[in-house]
Amino acid sequence: MKSKQATANQASNPSNPSNHRTPTNQAFDKIIGYEWVKDELRILASILRNAKDYTARGCELPHGIMFEGEPGLGKTLMAECFIEASGCKSFTVRKTNMGNNFLEDLQSAFDQAIAYSEKTGNVSIVLLDDLDKYSSLDGPRSTTEEFSAVQSSMERCKNLPVFVIATVNAPHLLPESLRRAGRFGKKFKISAPSMEEQEIIVAKYVHGLQETFKDISIDSNIEFLARLFNVEPFSAMETALNYAVARAIYRKRKKVSQKDIIEALIGYSIEGTDRPFAPFFEKRTEQRMRIAIHEAGHVVVAEALAPKSVAYAAIVHHDTGLGGSTSHGLARGGMNPIDAERMRIMVGLGGAVATERELGITDGGFANDLMKVVGIAESLVTRLGAYGVRNAAEYMSRNQEDNAVAHYQDAEIAMCREKTMAILAENREFLLEVASIIYEKGLATYSDIQKAKMCLYRNANPNADAFTTYDVA
């Protein structure tokens, strides 16, 4: 099931080799947001579409572009829209097989593009999708057979109207010869949308889905949906929403609720989950209460530092037993990177600290959170230089002992822990209310959390709009 409206973060169908497209000014309407990228792409597409006019005036044709960014942000869709807008014949290369067959496919795509441009004098396009995955080696890569083949193929296109597009998830994995200035004429770094942009994207997508399924009412709380899919690729949003609608149709229901959407997403995104959340009718256990307190701890700290950031908190069934899951979108643009990472540490610590405070036990379910917290703290010390540029530079050049880094990590975590404890102490009533919802229902939705927060703090202070928020620093 597909909606009529595509999104910037939706995977598109690959273009077929030798596919000739009719240019259209509406091609980029499929991309929601990213206006600055679309403006540049329109200019480049116009140049390729009217190449002979531009070259007649002495302009040199651009020879390529690269889209860089995390998976799921719509790089391939942008490339496809660009090809459509240009009207050029295109040839797409993806590494769907290994060994010589891939190298043959690569050479064939360039052979066809070159032959077409030499015969007609028109521009052809070669799309190298997920270029960083062409090599089977792990880690930062020097030149390999696959990358050497790409480079030599691009060299063959010099002085020919062959335009090369690459999409890349991890540019640092490419050899320097493909990353150097001039190899691709222009690079676009595609970042995650801001929360405001996210809400626009989600609203348009849900509107298109609702137009497709006119007899089904989809919960259109855009704040909830934007936060739910804030940390997921938009392919996950498409899959989860379509599956939630399908389940509603199967059950002969006319409404898709927040619970349905969360259930579909958890089943999609959490490995080893056979049932999305533990329903209320299951036997109450001490383990269940511990999980509820733990997840409520994450919720309270996240809401204190970034109001309306939590999409849900749930008790889930893993293949190894009960576990927990909390989805929150934090630090999306505009925040100091060091503050953003400290926020993530505090939210990560919230579960264990809440469990220790309320139940007086060491949280045995803290292992995954701890691994993330330690990794973030290391990033603060080394990558972001939270303890000085010299410290970071020395570590990155491996002139500093690892135990010195561990010392700074411990100090960072200890500082964040103190602030986490203070937040939980000042908002204990909210913590217990959220834990109660999770314990009884197995799930606290975005609406549940916001309702509980507003009721508690307005009862305490009728003139208050919300409870106290906190600075990270």
Secondary structure, 3 states (H helix, E strand, C coil): CCCCCCCCCCCCCCCCCCEECCCCCCHHHHCCCCHHHHHHHHHHHHHHHCHHHHHHCCCCCCCEEEEEECCCCCHHHHHHHHHHHHCCEEEEECCCCCCHHHHHHHHHHHHHHHHHHHHHCCCEEEEECCHHHCCCCCCCCCCCHHHHHHHHHHHHCCCCCEEEEEEECCHHHCCHHHHCECCECEEEEECCCCHHHHHHHHHHHHHHHHHHCCCCEECCCHHHHHHHCCCCCHHHHHHHHHHHHHHHHHCCCCEECHHHHHHHHHHHHCCCEEECCCCCCCCCCHHHHHHHHHHHHHHHHHHHHCCCCEEEEEEEEECCEEEEEEEECCCCCCCCHHHHHHHHHHHHHHHHHHHHHHHCCCCHHHHHHHHHHHHHHHHHHHCCCCCCHHHHHHHHCCCCCHHHHHHHHHHHHHHHHHHHHHHHHHCHHHHHHHHHHHHHHCEEEHHHHHHHHHHHHHHHCCCCCCCCCCCCC
